[in-house]
């Protein structure tokens, strides 16, 4: 199904994810299937409609979280911010409240599958019991919480599969792997696709478009989802999906760093694009992520600090040692706008362009494997050449080479006018072994005064 891209009011240059028209025929849903089986398939994914729609949705949600310049009742200038615990989470529209109840129900299954007490090095096998409960009940859950107009979207005629089959696949894929006893950014991506599917099917129509409903989706649904996932990780000691090593941003998640940094960027009006530098007045300094007591205070309000707080919950030792990339980012001097821009680029390069992550993403009609007719054919960049040849291959170590050709023109690259050494949309690969100048707050950190040797991707 095709529909024209919708745009925010008075902001034609800011695309939003399309909302499908149920009266259009045919509505041909398909059971989502795996399409990325070998490394070269990633290049095709980067020209697919699914990739386009993921990018549009991420940028739409990201921009909604940016502080706004508004007028108060007396006509005076005022800044509006969007924090955890605000009315977007505590008093959301009905569609969001229903999803909160759905997540709470899913979380309650933990009580029915307590962790196994036997010794085990990696992952707790009781997670498989929890996952089986979710798998057995997911159809009933969706029928209980989601309206028939979404689950059976489209004209009334005999149709199999239904929209529900695609929705179910993305929701189930958002809670880790029962086989590998792990959770990572690919599962987080699947939950984003679940929310994007509901958006396309008109589920969030009871919210105010152009920012308000997007904020409720992030603060009222995505952050509660992360809390459920974090409890699963702690309860069942889930492993990180894939081996990030020192080149990963976080063992398990990425998106909270995008939306959390957006919360702290320089305020904009509804007609302005995302700022590429600058910070909210009186925003916490990026360097304060290394102070546990400050993180504990800010994690109640901000998604970036909430994610850092969870790292502190599960890891001990110097922050620069267990989270070197986040530590390196904490030295950025150009504000949270610069960090947010870098997070978008890094998500594109380190999550959406990496075979070990996207190989597990499934494609239906809502997120389609079909080629986007407006896509730019990706060049043979460092990311493309470093993909494994088969689904069982381990990816080779990062190369120290620098790509020279233009990358895929991702939706977020166009929206933020970002460029890098490898062209718009795909930043250069972080190469190991390069010297780095540590931020002043860290030059004496670590054992023997030795800090990390990583380089932020921007």
N, C-alpha and C positions, 0 to 999 in steps of 0.2 A: 504494500500500500504506500502510496506517495501522497504527501500533503505539502503545501508551501510552507517554508520556514516562517515562523512567527517572530516578530520583533517586539521589544518592549516599547511602551508608549513614548513618543518623542525621542526615541533612541534607535533609529533604524539601523545603525551600524553595529548594534549589539544583538546578535542572533540568540534566540532561545530555542529549546527543543520543541519540535512540532507536536501538536496535539491532533490526533487523528479524528476524522469525521466518521462516526459509526454508520452513517447513511450511505457511505461510499461502498461500492461493491466491485470486486470481491474482497473480503477480509480473510485472506488465506494464511492462517497461522500454521506453523510447523513445529514439530518436536525439536528443540534445540540440539544441535549436533556439533561434534568436535571437527574443526576444519584446519587447525594449525598443528600439523603432524611433523613437520621438519622445519629446520631453521629458515630456509628460503620462503616458507609460507608467511613469515612475519612481514616481508615486503608487501605481499598481497593484502595482508590485514591493514597495513598503513594506507591503503587506497580504498578500503571498504567503507560502506555506509555505517557500519557499526563503529568504526574508529572515528568517523566524522561526528556521529551523534554522541559518543562518549566525550569527545572534546568540547562540543557545544554545551553539553550539560555541566561538565566540570567548570567551564568558564562562566556559565550562567550562575551557578551556585557560588562560585568564588566572588564574583562581582557583587552579589547580593549581600555578602558578609562585610563588605568595605563600609566604614563609617560614612555617614551622610551629613552634608551641610543643609540645615533646614532653618525655617523661621519659627520662632515661638509665637504665642498668642499676641504678644505685644509687637510683633514684627522684627524682633531682634534676632541676630544670627545665633544659631545654636548648632551643636554637633550631636548627632544621634549615633549611639553605638549599639552593638548587638552582642550580648554576652550570654554565657551559659547561666541558666537559672532565671533568665528573663521571661517575659510573658510569652515569647515565641516557643518556649519549652513548657512553661507551667500552665499557660492558658491558651493553647493553640486551637485552631479550627478543628471541627469534628474529624475530618479525614486523618489528621495527624494524631489526634487522641486515640483513634482506633488502632493505628499502627503502634502506638506506645503500648496499648493493651496486648496487641499481638506479640510484641517483643517480650513483655513481662510474662506472658504465658509460655513462650519458648524458653525463657530463662528458668521458669519454675520446674522444668523437666530435670534440672540438675539435682533437685532433691530426690528424684526417683532413681537416679543413677549415681550414687555416691562413689567417690574415687576408690579404686582398689587399693588395699593396704599393703599388698605384697611389694617387694623391692623391684624396681624397674628403672633402667637408666634413661630411656627416652620415652616420654609420653605415658599417660595412664590409660590402660586398656578399657577402663570404664567409659571413656569418651565414646567408644563404639556403641555402648548401650544407650548413651544419651542421644547420639546421632540417629540410632535406629528408632528411638521414640519419636524424634522429629520427623524422620522420613515416613514412618507409619501414619503420623497424624497430620501431615502437612496439607493434604487435600481437605480434610475436615476443618483445619484451621482457616484456610483461605475461604472456604465456603461460609464459615461462621463470621469472619471479619470483613471480607470484601464484598461489595455489591455485585449482584448478578450482571449489571450493566458493564462491569469491568471483566469479570470472569468469562462471560459469554458475549464479549464485545462484537458488535456488527449486526448485520441483518439476521432475522430469525429464520434459519433454515438448517437442515442437518449438516453439521460440520465437525469434522475431527481432523486434527486436534483443535482445541480451543485456545483462546488467549491464556486461559488458566495454565495450560501445559507449559507455556513459555515463562510465565510469572513464577510458577512453582520451581522450575529449574534454577532460576537466578536466586531465589530466596534460599533454597536448599544449598546452593553453592556458596552462600555467604558465610558459612559457619565452620569452615575448615574441612580437612580430609580425614574421614574415619579410617581409611586405609593406612595413611602415612602418619596419623596422629599429629598433624601440624596445622598451622594457620599462617597466612601471609597476605601480601598485597593483591594476589590474584583472587583470593576469596573476598577481600574488601571490594575489589572491582566488580565482582558478581553481585554484591549487595547494592552497589551503585546502579547496576543494570536493572535490578529489581525496582528501585525507586524510579529510574528512567522509564521503565515499562509502564508503571502506574501513571506517570506523567503523561506519556503518549496516549494512554487509554482514557484520559480525562478524569482520573480519580481525584486530583487536587483542585478541581474547579471551584470548590467552596472557599478557596483562599484568594486573597487579593494579589493579582499578578504584578510583575515588574519589581519584585524584591521581597515583599512580605511573605508570600507562601514559600519562596525559596529559603528564607531564613528559618521558617518553621520546619522545613524539611531537614535542614542541617542541625539546628539546635534541638528540635523536638523529636527527630527520628534518628538521624545519623549518629549523633553523640550518644543517645541511649543504646543504639546498636553497638557502638564501641564499648560501652560499659558491660553489655552482655558478653561480648567477645573476650574482654579482659578477664571477666570472671571465669569463663571457660578456660582460658590460658592458665590462670592461677590454679583452678580446681584440678585440671587434668594435665598440668605441666606440658602443654602443647609445644611442640618444637616450632621454630621458625620455618616457614615453607621456603626451601631453597637455602643455599649457603651464601649469605651476604658478605660475611667477613668484614674487613675494615672499609669495604667500598659501599656498604649499605647505609641508608639513612636511619632505618629503624628495623628491628628484627621482624616486626609483624605488620605495621601500618605505615601509610604515607599520607593519605588524604587529610587527616586532622592538621598536619603541618601546613597544608595549602590554605584551608579555611581559617585556621588559627592565625596565620600570618596576615591574612586578609582583614581579620578583625582589628588589627593594630596599624593598618596603613593610614596614610594621609587621607583625611575626609574628602569626599567628592560630592558633586551634585548628581542628580539622577541622569543628567545628560552627558556627564563626563566619563571618559574611559577609566579603567583601573590605573591608579598611579604607579609609576615604575620606580619611585624612590620616595623617601620621606615617611614620617610616622605620625600617628595620632598624638596630639599634645598630651604630655605626661604619660605616654605609653611606657611600659617597662623596657629597659634596654635589652637588646639581644644577649648581651654578655651575662645577664642575670639568670640565664638558664642553668648556670653552673652552681648556683646557690640553692641548695635543697630547701632551706626555710622559705626563700622567696618563691620557689616553684610551688610549694605547698599552699601558699597564699593565692597565687595567680591561677592555679589549676581549677579553682572553683568558678573562674570567670572566662577563661580563654582556652580554646581547644589545643593550641600549640603547647601551652604549659601543662595542660591536662595529659597530653601524650608524653611529655618529658617526665611528668610525675609518675606515670606508669613505668617508664624505664627505671626510675629510681626505686620503684617498688620491687622490681625483679632483679636489678643488677646492683652490685656493690663495687667499690673501688673508684678511682679517679674518673670523672666524667669524660675527660679527653681520651681516656684509654678504652672505655667500653662504647663510647659514642663519638668517634673522631670526626665524622662529617658534621654532625650537629654542633660539635664543639667548634669546628672551623667556621661554621656559619655564624656562630655567636660573636665573631669578631667583625662582622660586616658593619661598616660605618655609615652607609647611605640609607639606613632606616629599614623599616619593615616592608615598604613597597619594593625595595630591591630584593629582599628575601623572598617575598611572594612571587615576584617575577621568576626568580631562580627556581623556586619550588615547582612552578608550572613546567618550566623547561626540563627539570630533572625528572618529574613524573612522566613526561612524554618519553624521555630517553631511557630511564632506568626501570620503568614499569611497563609502559605500553609498547616499547620497542624491544623488549627482551623476551626471547623464546621461553626460558624457564617459567616466566610469569604467565604470559598470554596463551601458552599452549593449552591451558586448562579452561579457557573461556569458550563458552558454547554459543552458537549462532542460530537464531531463528528468523522470524520476520520482523520482530521489534528491534532487534540488533542484528542487522543483516550482513551476510558475507558478500553480498553483491557489491560490485564496484561502484564507488561514488563517481558519477560522471564528471564532477568538477575537481577530482583529486589530482594532485601533482604526482607524477611517477617518482618514487624515491630514488635518489642516486645511491651508488655503491659507497656508502659511508662506513666508518669504522664499526657502527652498530650492525649494519647488514653483513659485513664480512666476518664478524665474530659470532655469527649464529651457528649452533651445532647442526650437523647434517641430518640427524635422525632424532626422534623423540627420546631415545635412550642415551644419547650422547651427552656428556658433560660439556658445558661451554668452555672454550679456551680462556686462559687468563687475559685480562685487559691488555690491549696493545698500547704501546707508547706513541704510536703514530697519531697524526692529526688528520682528520678527514678534511678534504678540500672542496668537495662539491656541495651543492645545495641539498638540504634535506627535504623531507616531506613538509608541505605547507599545512601544518596542523591548524585546526580551528583556533586554538589558543595562541599559536604563533601569530596568526593574522590579527587576532583581537588585541594583542599587546605590543605588536610591532617589534617582537624580539628577534634578535639575530645573534649568532655566535660564530665561532671559527668554522663550524660545519654547516652554516647556513641557517635560515629561519626554521624554528620548530624543533630541530634536533641539535642539541648542544654537543660540544666535543666530549669525548669519553674522558673520564678522570683517569689519568695515567699514573701508575704507582711509581714511587721512587723519585718524584720531582721534589726539589726543596720547596719549602713553604715558609713564609714569614708569619710567625705566630702573632695573634693579637696581643696587645700589651698586657692584658689581664691574665695571660697564660704562659708567658715566657719563662716563668719560674715553676710552672706546674709539673707534676709527675715525678717519678723516681729519678734522682740525679739531675733534675731540671730538664729532662728530655720530654718534649711534647710530641704530638702526632705529626705525621709526615704526609697528611692528605691535603687535597686541594678542593675547595668548593667548586661546583661546576659553573659558577658564574664569576 
